[in-house]
């Protein structure tokens, strides 16, 4: 696919969007290049704390965090290029709701760039977004897992692609509005939890390619949200009081409504995990997640039941009591480490869902592709498909995708 950059002029809401298509290999846009990625005759930079400021590609979403990031970078002397990644086709329902993918968000990001006084480009990544985010999201639900698309989006699309684009445009850095702290140390760049514990976003960045770390800046990572809004007000930014988006950006309604557009309903049995007894019916394993206790559709039950296992192969939802949902440890695949593997501590903290409290765990096994952990205390409903994110104190060490328990299921009665 031709790699395209699109620069949009300001527009009125609901009006036509004039745009200039700029081909990376064409002649209609030639950025001032200080180095060219992939050119063997040009030495590639290795950014350090001493190398700043320089030219930076600032990811802008139309939200307050990225808006303030762009303003701060310009104040600090960087040459800033604002950019937004276009993920979703214009004819989809994303047009109708507030999200970082919507045309309204692109319009607001463009207006903020004008306020800050930096150029703005709309980068076309619709094809990559479908391939790496939307389609895997659907496949994971079909497989009885509970995916977190924001992890894939940050690691497989945003940082990987943005760093590549930044190099192509002659930029030294990529900046985002994530609440993450960057630490430049004698042995390299580390990512640490943001100073606002309620907003910390390191959980989503465990899959960042380790060679991309030196190129990434987080201008608001050492701030709390009220301070960010205060700075936005001081700079007169139109996003200063914009509410935060709470939804998955490409899901306009509920996840269930979105998933059922792609995975047909299929009636199956709900069974007790210990006896195999059929205790209810369901319309598809894709509509359930581990630990769920509401809306199970059981025939009759005097005790609280939780979903403890999903088996799309037999189209069975297995339920049990609270104890059946306790995990003593986990296995994770698709591992990525932000430090050399031999330096991974034997005892660390792991966070198994966003906003959950990290817990101590012992590393039973770790290799370049996977790891196995044993929790210090059993954990409830650790969902396959979610991320197991590793920490040492505030430092992000890496992570992986949680795999299912190895269970012995009871025989299903005829």
Secondary structure, 3 states (H helix, E strand, C coil): CCCEEEEECCCCCCCCCCEEEEECCCCCCCCCCCCCCCCCCCCCCCCCHHHCCCEEEEECCCCHHHHHHHHHHHHCCCEEEEEEEECCCCCCHHHHCCCCCCHHHHHHHHHHHHHHCCEEEEEECHHHHHHHHHHHHHHHHHCCCCCCHHHHHHHHHHHHHHHHHHHHCCCCEEEECCCEEEEEECCEEEEEECCCCCCCCHHHHCCCCHHHHHHEEECCCCCCHHHHHHHHHHCCCCCCCCCCCCCCCCCCCCHHHHHCCCCCCCCEEEEECCCCCEEEEECCHHHCCCCCCCCCCECCCCCCCEEEEEECCCCEEEEECHHHHEEEEEEEEEEEECCCHHHCCCEEEEECCCCCCCEEEEEEEECCCEEEEEEEEEEECCCCCCEEEEEECCEEEEEEEECCCCCCCCCCCC
